[in-house]
Amino acid sequence: MGKSQKVATLLGERQKIEKEIEDIQKSCQHPTKSIKNVRERLDSQTTVVRYVCDECSLIIGIPNNDELQNYLKQ
């Protein structure tokens, strides 16, 4: 298998996985959430503080200043 064929196969698998994750996150009720550091964008090393669902790992909100300060004190 050539490199271009291998890359194409891996990209196809990644697309299937991303679609499956998206479907799971859409059907999740987000019963519990936590404040976590997450990457700003997939291609970025910069992190931001966000509310993240504990069940499906979807970013679901931005903490207010008081919540952010409490998180940073920990």
Predicted model as a PDB file, atoms N, CA, C, CB and O in Angstrom, pLDDT in the B-factor column:
MODEL        1                                                                  
ATOM      1  N   MET A   1       0.845  -1.174   0.000  1.00 76.00           N  
ATOM      2  CA  MET A   1       0.000   0.000   0.000  1.00 76.00           C  
ATOM      3  C   MET A   1       0.890   1.236   0.000  1.00 76.00           C  
ATOM      4  CB  MET A   1      -0.961  -0.001   1.218  1.00 76.00           C  
ATOM      5  O   MET A   1       1.779   1.366   0.841  1.00 76.00           O  
ATOM      6  N   GLY A   2       0.653   2.134  -0.934  1.00 90.00           N  
ATOM      7  CA  GLY A   2       1.437   3.357  -1.022  1.00 90.00           C  
ATOM      8  C   GLY A   2       1.034   4.361   0.049  1.00 90.00           C  
ATOM      9  O   GLY A   2      -0.009   4.239   0.691  1.00 90.00           O  
ATOM     10  N   LYS A   3       1.896   5.357   0.216  1.00 93.00           N  
ATOM     11  CA  LYS A   3       1.644   6.371   1.246  1.00 93.00           C  
ATOM     12  C   LYS A   3       0.344   7.120   0.994  1.00 93.00           C  
ATOM     13  CB  LYS A   3       2.803   7.359   1.308  1.00 93.00           C  
ATOM     14  O   LYS A   3      -0.421   7.359   1.929  1.00 93.00           O  
ATOM     15  N   SER A   4       0.082   7.493  -0.254  1.00 94.00           N  
ATOM     16  CA  SER A   4      -1.137   8.262  -0.539  1.00 94.00           C  
ATOM     17  C   SER A   4      -2.388   7.423  -0.269  1.00 94.00           C  
ATOM     18  CB  SER A   4      -1.134   8.751  -2.004  1.00 94.00           C  
ATOM     19  O   SER A   4      -3.402   7.944   0.195  1.00 94.00           O  
ATOM     20  N   GLN A   5      -2.309   6.143  -0.556  1.00 96.00           N  
ATOM     21  CA  GLN A   5      -3.430   5.245  -0.301  1.00 96.00           C  
ATOM     22  C   GLN A   5      -3.644   5.084   1.205  1.00 96.00           C  
ATOM     23  CB  GLN A   5      -3.187   3.871  -0.964  1.00 96.00           C  
ATOM     24  O   GLN A   5      -4.780   5.071   1.678  1.00 96.00           O  
ATOM     25  N   LYS A   6      -2.561   4.962   1.943  1.00 96.00           N  
ATOM     26  CA  LYS A   6      -2.639   4.833   3.404  1.00 96.00           C  
ATOM     27  C   LYS A   6      -3.242   6.098   4.017  1.00 96.00           C  
ATOM     28  CB  LYS A   6      -1.233   4.562   4.005  1.00 96.00           C  
ATOM     29  O   LYS A   6      -4.096   6.019   4.900  1.00 96.00           O  
ATOM     30  N   VAL A   7      -2.796   7.260   3.545  1.00 97.00           N  
ATOM     31  CA  VAL A   7      -3.328   8.537   4.040  1.00 97.00           C  
ATOM     32  C   VAL A   7      -4.823   8.631   3.741  1.00 97.00           C  
ATOM     33  CB  VAL A   7      -2.573   9.736   3.398  1.00 97.00           C  
ATOM     34  O   VAL A   7      -5.599   9.033   4.608  1.00 97.00           O  
ATOM     35  N   ALA A   8      -5.230   8.270   2.545  1.00 96.00           N  
ATOM     36  CA  ALA A   8      -6.637   8.318   2.162  1.00 96.00           C  
ATOM     37  C   ALA A   8      -7.474   7.401   3.058  1.00 96.00           C  
ATOM     38  CB  ALA A   8      -6.805   7.919   0.683  1.00 96.00           C  
ATOM     39  O   ALA A   8      -8.571   7.769   3.478  1.00 96.00           O  
ATOM     40  N   THR A   9      -6.956   6.217   3.346  1.00 97.00           N  
ATOM     41  CA  THR A   9      -7.647   5.275   4.228  1.00 97.00           C  
ATOM     42  C   THR A   9      -7.789   5.855   5.630  1.00 97.00           C  
ATOM     43  CB  THR A   9      -6.895   3.936   4.283  1.00 97.00           C  
ATOM     44  O   THR A   9      -8.866   5.793   6.223  1.00 97.00           O  
ATOM     45  N   LEU A  10      -6.715   6.412   6.156  1.00 97.00           N  
ATOM     46  CA  LEU A  10      -6.749   6.994   7.501  1.00 97.00           C  
ATOM     47  C   LEU A  10      -7.696   8.194   7.575  1.00 97.00           C  
ATOM     48  CB  LEU A  10      -5.340   7.417   7.928  1.00 97.00           C  
ATOM     49  O   LEU A  10      -8.424   8.351   8.555  1.00 97.00           O  
ATOM     50  N   LEU A  11      -7.687   9.032   6.550  1.00 97.00           N  
ATOM     51  CA  LEU A  11      -8.599  10.175   6.528  1.00 97.00           C  
ATOM     52  C   LEU A  11     -10.059   9.716   6.489  1.00 97.00           C  
ATOM     53  CB  LEU A  11      -8.296  11.075   5.319  1.00 97.00           C  
ATOM     54  O   LEU A  11     -10.920  10.325   7.124  1.00 97.00           O  
ATOM     55  N   GLY A  12     -10.332   8.659   5.754  1.00 97.00           N  
ATOM     56  CA  GLY A  12     -11.685   8.103   5.711  1.00 97.00           C  
ATOM     57  C   GLY A  12     -12.113   7.573   7.064  1.00 97.00           C  
ATOM     58  O   GLY A  12     -13.248   7.789   7.488  1.00 97.00           O  
ATOM     59  N   GLU A  13     -11.209   6.877   7.748  1.00 98.00           N  
ATOM     60  CA  GLU A  13     -11.502   6.358   9.082  1.00 98.00           C  
ATOM     61  C   GLU A  13     -11.743   7.506  10.059  1.00 98.00           C  
ATOM     62  CB  GLU A  13     -10.350   5.462   9.582  1.00 98.00           C  
ATOM     63  O   GLU A  13     -12.657   7.446  10.880  1.00 98.00           O  
ATOM     64  N   ARG A  14     -10.917   8.556   9.967  1.00 96.00           N  
ATOM     65  CA  ARG A  14     -11.078   9.711  10.854  1.00 96.00           C  
ATOM     66  C   ARG A  14     -12.442  10.362  10.647  1.00 96.00           C  
ATOM     67  CB  ARG A  14      -9.957  10.740  10.613  1.00 96.00           C  
ATOM     68  O   ARG A  14     -13.091  10.764  11.612  1.00 96.00           O  
ATOM     69  N   GLN A  15     -12.873  10.466   9.405  1.00 97.00           N  
ATOM     70  CA  GLN A  15     -14.168  11.071   9.100  1.00 97.00           C  
ATOM     71  C   GLN A  15     -15.305  10.244   9.720  1.00 97.00           C  
ATOM     72  CB  GLN A  15     -14.361  11.193   7.567  1.00 97.00           C  
ATOM     73  O   GLN A  15     -16.253  10.801  10.272  1.00 97.00           O  
ATOM     74  N   LYS A  16     -15.201   8.917   9.624  1.00 98.00           N  
ATOM     75  CA  LYS A  16     -16.217   8.042  10.221  1.00 98.00           C  
ATOM     76  C   LYS A  16     -16.249   8.203  11.738  1.00 98.00           C  
ATOM     77  CB  LYS A  16     -15.948   6.570   9.851  1.00 98.00           C  
ATOM     78  O   LYS A  16     -17.325   8.270  12.333  1.00 98.00           O  
ATOM     79  N   ILE A  17     -15.082   8.266  12.363  1.00 97.00           N  
ATOM     80  CA  ILE A  17     -14.989   8.418  13.811  1.00 97.00           C  
ATOM     81  C   ILE A  17     -15.561   9.764  14.248  1.00 97.00           C  
ATOM     82  CB  ILE A  17     -13.530   8.283  14.274  1.00 97.00           C  
ATOM     83  O   ILE A  17     -16.312   9.833  15.221  1.00 97.00           O  
ATOM     84  N   GLU A  18     -15.208  10.837  13.532  1.00 96.00           N  
ATOM     85  CA  GLU A  18     -15.726  12.166  13.866  1.00 96.00           C  
ATOM     86  C   GLU A  18     -17.247  12.212  13.746  1.00 96.00           C  
ATOM     87  CB  GLU A  18     -15.095  13.227  12.957  1.00 96.00           C  
ATOM     88  O   GLU A  18     -17.908  12.849  14.567  1.00 96.00           O  
ATOM     89  N   LYS A  19     -17.810  11.552  12.743  1.00 98.00           N  
ATOM     90  CA  LYS A  19     -19.266  11.501  12.567  1.00 98.00           C  
ATOM     91  C   LYS A  19     -19.913  10.740  13.719  1.00 98.00           C  
ATOM     92  CB  LYS A  19     -19.630  10.839  11.218  1.00 98.00           C  
ATOM     93  O   LYS A  19     -20.957  11.154  14.222  1.00 98.00           O  
ATOM     94  N   GLU A  20     -19.310   9.641  14.138  1.00 98.00           N  
ATOM     95  CA  GLU A  20     -19.851   8.856  15.242  1.00 98.00           C  
ATOM     96  C   GLU A  20     -19.823   9.664  16.548  1.00 98.00           C  
ATOM     97  CB  GLU A  20     -19.056   7.544  15.405  1.00 98.00           C  
ATOM     98  O   GLU A  20     -20.781   9.635  17.321  1.00 98.00           O  
ATOM     99  N   ILE A  21     -18.722  10.380  16.787  1.00 97.00           N  
ATOM    100  CA  ILE A  21     -18.621  11.234  17.973  1.00 97.00           C  
ATOM    101  C   ILE A  21     -19.693  12.318  17.918  1.00 97.00           C  
ATOM    102  CB  ILE A  21     -17.207  11.869  18.081  1.00 97.00           C  
ATOM    103  O   ILE A  21     -20.353  12.585  18.922  1.00 97.00           O  
ATOM    104  N   GLU A  22     -19.872  12.942  16.765  1.00 97.00           N  
ATOM    105  CA  GLU A  22     -20.886  13.987  16.605  1.00 97.00           C  
ATOM    106  C   GLU A  22     -22.282  13.450  16.913  1.00 97.00           C  
ATOM    107  CB  GLU A  22     -20.845  14.558  15.180  1.00 97.00           C  
ATOM    108  O   GLU A  22     -23.069  14.124  17.578  1.00 97.00           O  
ATOM    109  N   ASP A  23     -22.598  12.247  16.439  1.00 97.00           N  
ATOM    110  CA  ASP A  23     -23.903  11.640  16.694  1.00 97.00           C  
ATOM    111  C   ASP A  23     -24.108  11.381  18.185  1.00 97.00           C  
ATOM    112  CB  ASP A  23     -24.044  10.333  15.908  1.00 97.00           C  
ATOM    113  O   ASP A  23     -25.190  11.623  18.721  1.00 97.00           O  
ATOM    114  N   ILE A  24     -23.068  10.890  18.847  1.00 97.00           N  
ATOM    115  CA  ILE A  24     -23.149  10.631  20.289  1.00 97.00           C  
ATOM    116  C   ILE A  24     -23.371  11.942  21.040  1.00 97.00           C  
ATOM    117  CB  ILE A  24     -21.860   9.926  20.798  1.00 97.00           C  
ATOM    118  O   ILE A  24     -24.209  12.005  21.940  1.00 97.00           O  
ATOM    119  N   GLN A  25     -22.633  12.981  20.680  1.00 97.00           N  
ATOM    120  CA  GLN A  25     -22.751  14.265  21.360  1.00 97.00           C  
ATOM    121  C   GLN A  25     -24.122  14.906  21.119  1.00 97.00           C  
ATOM    122  CB  GLN A  25     -21.643  15.208  20.895  1.00 97.00           C  
ATOM    123  O   GLN A  25     -24.659  15.558  22.014  1.00 97.00           O  
ATOM    124  N   LYS A  26     -24.691  14.732  19.930  1.00 97.00           N  
ATOM    125  CA  LYS A  26     -26.018  15.286  19.646  1.00 97.00           C  
ATOM    126  C   LYS A  26     -27.101  14.609  20.476  1.00 97.00           C  
ATOM    127  CB  LYS A  26     -26.341  15.146  18.163  1.00 97.00           C  
ATOM    128  O   LYS A  26     -28.063  15.257  20.888  1.00 97.00           O  
ATOM    129  N   SER A  27     -26.954  13.329  20.720  1.00 97.00           N  
ATOM    130  CA  SER A  27     -27.985  12.595  21.457  1.00 97.00           C  
ATOM    131  C   SER A  27     -27.797  12.674  22.979  1.00 97.00           C  
ATOM    132  CB  SER A  27     -27.987  11.140  21.019  1.00 97.00           C  
ATOM    133  O   SER A  27     -28.680  12.258  23.729  1.00 97.00           O  
ATOM    134  N   CYS A  28     -26.671  13.196  23.433  1.00 97.00           N  
ATOM    135  CA  CYS A  28     -26.378  13.278  24.872  1.00 97.00           C  
ATOM    136  C   CYS A  28     -27.238  14.367  25.522  1.00 97.00           C  
ATOM    137  CB  CYS A  28     -24.864  13.567  25.110  1.00 97.00           C  
ATOM    138  O   CYS A  28     -27.465  15.421  24.928  1.00 97.00           O  
ATOM    139  N   GLN A  29     -27.706  14.110  26.728  1.00 97.00           N  
ATOM    140  CA  GLN A  29     -28.497  15.074  27.483  1.00 97.00           C  
ATOM    141  C   GLN A  29     -27.612  15.993  28.334  1.00 97.00           C  
ATOM    142  CB  GLN A  29     -29.498  14.341  28.374  1.00 97.00           C  
ATOM    143  O   GLN A  29     -28.124  16.916  28.968  1.00 97.00           O  
ATOM    144  N   HIS A  30     -26.309  15.762  28.359  1.00 96.00           N  
ATOM    145  CA  HIS A  30     -25.329  16.537  29.125  1.00 96.00           C  
ATOM    146  C   HIS A  30     -25.739  16.653  30.602  1.00 96.00           C  
ATOM    147  CB  HIS A  30     -25.166  17.940  28.511  1.00 96.00           C  
ATOM    148  O   HIS A  30     -25.933  17.757  31.111  1.00 96.00           O  
ATOM    149  N   PRO A  31     -25.868  15.507  31.281  1.00 96.00           N  
ATOM    150  CA  PRO A  31     -26.369  15.525  32.666  1.00 96.00           C  
ATOM    151  C   PRO A  31     -25.417  16.191  33.660  1.00 96.00           C  
ATOM    152  CB  PRO A  31     -26.640  14.116  33.120  1.00 96.00           C  
ATOM    153  O   PRO A  31     -25.874  16.802  34.626  1.00 96.00           O  
ATOM    154  N   THR A  32     -24.136  16.089  33.446  1.00 97.00           N  
ATOM    155  CA  THR A  32     -23.170  16.718  34.349  1.00 97.00           C  
ATOM    156  C   THR A  32     -22.095  17.413  33.531  1.00 97.00           C  
ATOM    157  CB  THR A  32     -22.538  15.675  35.307  1.00 97.00           C  
ATOM    158  O   THR A  32     -21.756  16.991  32.425  1.00 97.00           O  
ATOM    159  N   LYS A  33     -21.571  18.485  34.099  1.00 97.00           N  
ATOM    160  CA  LYS A  33     -20.534  19.234  33.396  1.00 97.00           C  
ATOM    161  C   LYS A  33     -19.440  19.617  34.381  1.00 97.00           C  
ATOM    162  CB  LYS A  33     -21.123  20.495  32.710  1.00 97.00           C  
ATOM    163  O   LYS A  33     -19.672  19.726  35.585  1.00 97.00           O  
ATOM    164  N   SER A  34     -18.246  19.819  33.843  1.00 96.00           N  
ATOM    165  CA  SER A  34     -17.088  20.220  34.628  1.00 96.00           C  
ATOM    166  C   SER A  34     -16.366  21.333  33.886  1.00 96.00           C  
ATOM    167  CB  SER A  34     -16.138  19.014  34.893  1.00 96.00           C  
ATOM    168  O   SER A  34     -16.464  21.455  32.665  1.00 96.00           O  
ATOM    169  N   ILE A  35     -15.643  22.139  34.644  1.00 96.00           N  
ATOM    170  CA  ILE A  35     -14.796  23.159  34.033  1.00 96.00           C  
ATOM    171  C   ILE A  35     -13.444  22.516  33.737  1.00 96.00           C  
ATOM    172  CB  ILE A  35     -14.641  24.421  34.967  1.00 96.00           C  
ATOM    173  O   ILE A  35     -12.817  21.928  34.618  1.00 96.00           O  
ATOM    174  N   LYS A  36     -13.007  22.635  32.489  1.00 95.00           N  
ATOM    175  CA  LYS A  36     -11.746  22.014  32.069  1.00 95.00           C  
ATOM    176  C   LYS A  36     -10.997  22.926  31.108  1.00 95.00           C  
ATOM    177  CB  LYS A  36     -12.006  20.647  31.408  1.00 95.00           C  
ATOM    178  O   LYS A  36     -11.580  23.810  30.481  1.00 95.00           O  
ATOM    179  N   ASN A  37      -9.696  22.694  31.007  1.00 94.00           N  
ATOM    180  CA  ASN A  37      -8.890  23.331  29.968  1.00 94.00           C  
ATOM    181  C   ASN A  37      -9.023  22.499  28.705  1.00 94.00           C  
ATOM    182  CB  ASN A  37      -7.388  23.469  30.402  1.00 94.00           C  
ATOM    183  O   ASN A  37      -8.801  21.288  28.728  1.00 94.00           O  
ATOM    184  N   VAL A  38      -9.386  23.142  27.603  1.00 94.00           N  
ATOM    185  CA  VAL A  38      -9.500  22.450  26.319  1.00 94.00           C  
ATOM    186  C   VAL A  38      -8.755  23.247  25.261  1.00 94.00           C  
ATOM    187  CB  VAL A  38     -10.992  22.254  25.914  1.00 94.00           C  
ATOM    188  O   VAL A  38      -8.522  24.445  25.423  1.00 94.00           O  
ATOM    189  N   ARG A  39      -8.388  22.584  24.189  1.00 92.00           N  
ATOM    190  CA  ARG A  39      -7.712  23.277  23.093  1.00 92.00           C  
ATOM    191  C   ARG A  39      -8.672  24.248  22.430  1.00 92.00           C  
ATOM    192  CB  ARG A  39      -7.161  22.271  22.058  1.00 92.00           C  
ATOM    193  O   ARG A  39      -9.842  23.933  22.212  1.00 92.00           O  
ATOM    194  N   GLU A  40      -8.163  25.433  22.111  1.00 89.00           N  
ATOM    195  CA  GLU A  40      -8.981  26.466  21.489  1.00 89.00           C  
ATOM    196  C   GLU A  40      -9.519  26.005  20.138  1.00 89.00           C  
ATOM    197  CB  GLU A  40      -8.173  27.752  21.322  1.00 89.00           C  
ATOM    198  O   GLU A  40     -10.698  26.190  19.834  1.00 89.00           O  
ATOM    199  N   ARG A  41      -8.659  25.412  19.342  1.00 85.00           N  
ATOM    200  CA  ARG A  41      -9.019  24.825  18.053  1.00 85.00           C  
ATOM    201  C   ARG A  41      -8.248  23.520  17.922  1.00 85.00           C  
ATOM    202  CB  ARG A  41      -8.705  25.804  16.855  1.00 85.00           C  
ATOM    203  O   ARG A  41      -7.259  23.305  18.623  1.00 85.00           O  
ATOM    204  N   LEU A  42      -8.690  22.664  17.040  1.00 80.00           N  
ATOM    205  CA  LEU A  42      -8.014  21.383  16.860  1.00 80.00           C  
ATOM    206  C   LEU A  42      -6.567  21.549  16.427  1.00 80.00           C  
ATOM    207  CB  LEU A  42      -8.753  20.548  15.846  1.00 80.00           C  
ATOM    208  O   LEU A  42      -5.714  20.737  16.787  1.00 80.00           O  
ATOM    209  N   ASP A  43      -6.284  22.591  15.659  1.00 85.00           N  
ATOM    210  CA  ASP A  43      -4.929  22.786  15.141  1.00 85.00           C  
ATOM    211  C   ASP A  43      -4.109  23.731  16.012  1.00 85.00           C  
ATOM    212  CB  ASP A  43      -4.987  23.320  13.723  1.00 85.00           C  
ATOM    213  O   ASP A  43      -3.056  24.204  15.583  1.00 85.00           O  
ATOM    214  N   SER A  44      -4.572  24.011  17.224  1.00 84.00           N  
ATOM    215  CA  SER A  44      -3.921  24.984  18.091  1.00 84.00           C  
ATOM    216  C   SER A  44      -3.380  24.322  19.355  1.00 84.00           C  
ATOM    217  CB  SER A  44      -4.895  26.102  18.458  1.00 84.00           C  
ATOM    218  O   SER A  44      -3.923  23.323  19.827  1.00 84.00           O  
ATOM    219  N   GLN A  45      -2.319  24.882  19.887  1.00 90.00           N  
ATOM    220  CA  GLN A  45      -1.786  24.428  21.174  1.00 90.00           C  
ATOM    221  C   GLN A  45      -2.315  25.294  22.316  1.00 90.00           C  
ATOM    222  CB  GLN A  45      -0.245  24.453  21.159  1.00 90.00           C  
ATOM    223  O   GLN A  45      -2.089  24.983  23.485  1.00 90.00           O  
ATOM    224  N   THR A  46      -3.011  26.371  21.987  1.00 93.00           N  
ATOM    225  CA  THR A  46      -3.567  27.280  22.977  1.00 93.00           C  
ATOM    226  C   THR A  46      -4.769  26.631  23.659  1.00 93.00           C  
ATOM    227  CB  THR A  46      -3.968  28.619  22.324  1.00 93.00           C  
ATOM    228  O   THR A  46      -5.626  26.049  22.994  1.00 93.00           O  
ATOM    229  N   THR A  47      -4.829  26.735  24.991  1.00 93.00           N  
ATOM    230  CA  THR A  47      -5.964  26.178  25.717  1.00 93.00           C  
ATOM    231  C   THR A  47      -6.838  27.296  26.275  1.00 93.00           C  
ATOM    232  CB  THR A  47      -5.482  25.257  26.851  1.00 93.00           C  
ATOM    233  O   THR A  47      -6.368  28.401  26.544  1.00 93.00           O  
ATOM    234  N   VAL A  48      -8.119  26.981  26.441  1.00 94.00           N  
ATOM    235  CA  VAL A  48      -9.092  27.889  27.027  1.00 94.00           C  
ATOM    236  C   VAL A  48      -9.872  27.115  28.083  1.00 94.00           C  
ATOM    237  CB  VAL A  48     -10.046  28.489  25.937  1.00 94.00           C  
ATOM    238  O   VAL A  48      -9.915  25.886  28.048  1.00 94.00           O  
ATOM    239  N   VAL A  49     -10.487  27.826  29.019  1.00 95.00           N  
ATOM    240  CA  VAL A  49     -11.270  27.196  30.078  1.00 95.00           C  
ATOM    241  C   VAL A  49     -12.734  27.202  29.635  1.00 95.00           C  
ATOM    242  CB  VAL A  49     -11.083  27.939  31.458  1.00 95.00           C  
ATOM    243  O   VAL A  49     -13.285  28.252  29.304  1.00 95.00           O  
ATOM    244  N   ARG A  50     -13.356  26.023  29.634  1.00 96.00           N  
ATOM    245  CA  ARG A  50     -14.737  25.884  29.190  1.00 96.00           C  
ATOM    246  C   ARG A  50     -15.460  24.839  30.047  1.00 96.00           C  
ATOM    247  CB  ARG A  50     -14.792  25.494  27.692  1.00 96.00           C  
ATOM    248  O   ARG A  50     -14.830  24.003  30.695  1.00 96.00           O  
ATOM    249  N   TYR A  51     -16.798  24.907  30.034  1.00 97.00           N  
ATOM    250  CA  TYR A  51     -17.607  23.822  30.584  1.00 97.00           C  
ATOM    251  C   TYR A  51     -17.624  22.702  29.562  1.00 97.00           C  
ATOM    252  CB  TYR A  51     -19.062  24.298  30.933  1.00 97.00           C  
ATOM    253  O   TYR A  51     -17.841  22.941  28.374  1.00 97.00           O  
ATOM    254  N   VAL A  52     -17.392  21.471  30.024  1.00 97.00           N  
ATOM    255  CA  VAL A  52     -17.361  20.308  29.154  1.00 97.00           C  
ATOM    256  C   VAL A  52     -18.263  19.234  29.759  1.00 97.00           C  
ATOM    257  CB  VAL A  52     -15.901  19.782  28.962  1.00 97.00           C  
ATOM    258  O   VAL A  52     -18.210  18.981  30.962  1.00 97.00           O  
ATOM    259  N   CYS A  53     -19.081  18.609  28.934  1.00 98.00           N  
ATOM    260  CA  CYS A  53     -19.944  17.522  29.389  1.00 98.00           C  
ATOM    261  C   CYS A  53     -19.070  16.351  29.840  1.00 98.00           C  
ATOM    262  CB  CYS A  53     -20.931  17.078  28.260  1.00 98.00           C  
ATOM    263  O   CYS A  53     -18.146  15.942  29.136  1.00 98.00           O  
ATOM    264  N   ASP A  54     -19.380  15.818  31.033  1.00 97.00           N  
ATOM    265  CA  ASP A  54     -18.606  14.689  31.554  1.00 97.00           C  
ATOM    266  C   ASP A  54     -18.887  13.392  30.794  1.00 97.00           C  
ATOM    267  CB  ASP A  54     -18.907  14.492  33.030  1.00 97.00           C  
ATOM    268  O   ASP A  54     -18.058  12.482  30.790  1.00 97.00           O  
ATOM    269  N   GLU A  55     -20.045  13.307  30.158  1.00 97.00           N  
ATOM    270  CA  GLU A  55     -20.422  12.085  29.453  1.00 97.00           C  
ATOM    271  C   GLU A  55     -19.848  12.005  28.039  1.00 97.00           C  
ATOM    272  CB  GLU A  55     -21.921  11.981  29.391  1.00 97.00           C  
ATOM    273  O   GLU A  55     -19.309  10.972  27.642  1.00 97.00           O  
ATOM    274  N   CYS A  56     -19.967  13.108  27.273  1.00 97.00           N  
ATOM    275  CA  CYS A  56     -19.621  13.039  25.847  1.00 97.00           C  
ATOM    276  C   CYS A  56     -18.465  13.963  25.448  1.00 97.00           C  
ATOM    277  CB  CYS A  56     -20.833  13.380  25.019  1.00 97.00           C  
ATOM    278  O   CYS A  56     -18.066  13.976  24.284  1.00 97.00           O  
ATOM    279  N   SER A  57     -17.927  14.731  26.392  1.00 95.00           N  
ATOM    280  CA  SER A  57     -16.786  15.628  26.159  1.00 95.00           C  
ATOM    281  C   SER A  57     -17.074  16.791  25.214  1.00 95.00           C  
ATOM    282  CB  SER A  57     -15.645  14.841  25.612  1.00 95.00           C  
ATOM    283  O   SER A  57     -16.147  17.356  24.634  1.00 95.00           O  
ATOM    284  N   LEU A  58     -18.341  17.157  25.051  1.00 96.00           N  
ATOM    285  CA  LEU A  58     -18.701  18.298  24.215  1.00 96.00           C  
ATOM    286  C   LEU A  58     -18.535  19.585  25.012  1.00 96.00           C  
ATOM    287  CB  LEU A  58     -20.151  18.163  23.689  1.00 96.00           C  
ATOM    288  O   LEU A  58     -18.915  19.643  26.181  1.00 96.00           O  
ATOM    289  N   ILE A  59     -17.975  20.611  24.393  1.00 96.00           N  
ATOM    290  CA  ILE A  59     -17.887  21.918  25.032  1.00 96.00           C  
ATOM    291  C   ILE A  59     -19.290  22.500  25.036  1.00 96.00           C  
ATOM    292  CB  ILE A  59     -16.864  22.867  24.293  1.00 96.00           C  
ATOM    293  O   ILE A  59     -19.914  22.651  23.986  1.00 96.00           O  
ATOM    294  N   ILE A  60     -19.791  22.833  26.253  1.00 96.00           N  
ATOM    295  CA  ILE A  60     -21.183  23.274  26.351  1.00 96.00           C  
ATOM    296  C   ILE A  60     -21.352  24.665  26.937  1.00 96.00           C  
ATOM    297  CB  ILE A  60     -21.954  22.306  27.173  1.00 96.00           C  
ATOM    298  O   ILE A  60     -22.482  25.130  27.088  1.00 96.00           O  
ATOM    299  N   GLY A  61     -20.268  25.338  27.270  1.00 96.00           N  
ATOM    300  CA  GLY A  61     -20.440  26.682  27.788  1.00 96.00           C  
ATOM    301  C   GLY A  61     -19.143  27.313  28.254  1.00 96.00           C  
ATOM    302  O   GLY A  61     -18.076  26.700  28.240  1.00 96.00           O  
ATOM    303  N   ILE A  62     -19.280  28.561  28.667  1.00 96.00           N  
ATOM    304  CA  ILE A  62     -18.151  29.337  29.161  1.00 96.00           C  
ATOM    305  C   ILE A  62     -18.451  29.729  30.601  1.00 96.00           C  
ATOM    306  CB  ILE A  62     -17.886  30.600  28.270  1.00 96.00           C  
ATOM    307  O   ILE A  62     -19.510  30.297  30.869  1.00 96.00           O  
ATOM    308  N   PRO A  63     -17.545  29.440  31.539  1.00 96.00           N  
ATOM    309  CA  PRO A  63     -17.798  29.826  32.929  1.00 96.00           C  
ATOM    310  C   PRO A  63     -17.755  31.347  33.099  1.00 96.00           C  
ATOM    311  CB  PRO A  63     -16.771  29.162  33.862  1.00 96.00           C  
ATOM    312  O   PRO A  63     -17.030  32.045  32.389  1.00 96.00           O  
ATOM    313  N   ASN A  64     -18.552  31.849  34.062  1.00 95.00           N  
ATOM    314  CA  ASN A  64     -18.507  33.287  34.321  1.00 95.00           C  
ATOM    315  C   ASN A  64     -17.241  33.611  35.125  1.00 95.00           C  
ATOM    316  CB  ASN A  64     -19.792  33.758  35.086  1.00 95.00           C  
ATOM    317  O   ASN A  64     -16.492  32.706  35.494  1.00 95.00           O  
ATOM    318  N   ASN A  65     -17.007  34.875  35.390  1.00 95.00           N  
ATOM    319  CA  ASN A  65     -15.767  35.293  36.045  1.00 95.00           C  
ATOM    320  C   ASN A  65     -15.588  34.668  37.422  1.00 95.00           C  
ATOM    321  CB  ASN A  65     -15.733  36.795  36.168  1.00 95.00           C  
ATOM    322  O   ASN A  65     -14.480  34.255  37.766  1.00 95.00           O  
ATOM    323  N   ASP A  66     -16.663  34.588  38.226  1.00 94.00           N  
ATOM    324  CA  ASP A  66     -16.563  33.992  39.558  1.00 94.00           C  
ATOM    325  C   ASP A  66     -16.194  32.507  39.470  1.00 94.00           C  
ATOM    326  CB  ASP A  66     -17.887  34.166  40.321  1.00 94.00           C  
ATOM    327  O   ASP A  66     -15.330  32.031  40.206  1.00 94.00           O  
ATOM    328  N   GLU A  67     -16.857  31.781  38.565  1.00 94.00           N  
ATOM    329  CA  GLU A  67     -16.564  30.358  38.380  1.00 94.00           C  
ATOM    330  C   GLU A  67     -15.135  30.159  37.892  1.00 94.00           C  
ATOM    331  CB  GLU A  67     -17.554  29.727  37.389  1.00 94.00           C  
ATOM    332  O   GLU A  67     -14.447  29.231  38.316  1.00 94.00           O  
ATOM    333  N   LEU A  68     -14.703  31.026  37.009  1.00 92.00           N  
ATOM    334  CA  LEU A  68     -13.343  30.948  36.480  1.00 92.00           C  
ATOM    335  C   LEU A  68     -12.317  31.180  37.576  1.00 92.00           C  
ATOM    336  CB  LEU A  68     -13.146  31.963  35.356  1.00 92.00           C  
ATOM    337  O   LEU A  68     -11.326  30.454  37.660  1.00 92.00           O  
ATOM    338  N   GLN A  69     -12.542  32.181  38.415  1.00 93.00           N  
ATOM    339  CA  GLN A  69     -11.614  32.462  39.515  1.00 93.00           C  
ATOM    340  C   GLN A  69     -11.559  31.300  40.504  1.00 93.00           C  
ATOM    341  CB  GLN A  69     -12.024  33.750  40.244  1.00 93.00           C  
ATOM    342  O   GLN A  69     -10.480  30.943  40.978  1.00 93.00           O  
ATOM    343  N   ASN A  70     -12.714  30.704  40.820  1.00 91.00           N  
ATOM    344  CA  ASN A  70     -12.741  29.545  41.714  1.00 91.00           C  
ATOM    345  C   ASN A  70     -11.979  28.370  41.109  1.00 91.00           C  
ATOM    346  CB  ASN A  70     -14.189  29.133  42.016  1.00 91.00           C  
ATOM    347  O   ASN A  70     -11.256  27.666  41.814  1.00 91.00           O  
ATOM    348  N   TYR A  71     -12.138  28.160  39.809  1.00 90.00           N  
ATOM    349  CA  TYR A  71     -11.433  27.080  39.116  1.00 90.00           C  
ATOM    350  C   TYR A  71      -9.918  27.311  39.166  1.00 90.00           C  
ATOM    351  CB  TYR A  71     -11.913  26.973  37.647  1.00 90.00           C  
ATOM    352  O   TYR A  71      -9.149  26.384  39.419  1.00 90.00           O  
ATOM    353  N   LEU A  72      -9.508  28.537  38.925  1.00 87.00           N  
ATOM    354  CA  LEU A  72      -8.078  28.847  38.882  1.00 87.00           C  
ATOM    355  C   LEU A  72      -7.434  28.766  40.264  1.00 87.00           C  
ATOM    356  CB  LEU A  72      -7.862  30.236  38.294  1.00 87.00           C  
ATOM    357  O   LEU A  72      -6.227  28.545  40.357  1.00 87.00           O  
ATOM    358  N   LYS A  73      -8.200  28.936  41.333  1.00 88.00           N  
ATOM    359  CA  LYS A  73      -7.669  28.832  42.693  1.00 88.00           C  
ATOM    360  C   LYS A  73      -7.342  27.396  43.092  1.00 88.00           C  
ATOM    361  CB  LYS A  73      -8.658  29.413  43.674  1.00 88.00           C  
ATOM    362  O   LYS A  73      -6.529  27.163  43.988  1.00 88.00           O  
ATOM    363  N   GLN A  74      -7.975  26.441  42.427  1.00 82.00           N  
ATOM    364  CA  GLN A  74      -7.794  25.025  42.779  1.00 82.00           C  
ATOM    365  C   GLN A  74      -6.418  24.531  42.419  1.00 82.00           C  
ATOM    366  CB  GLN A  74      -8.834  24.168  42.092  1.00 82.00           C  
ATOM    367  O   GLN A  74      -6.102  23.363  42.648  1.00 82.00           O  
TER     368      GLN A  74                                                      
ENDMDL                                                                          
END                                                                             
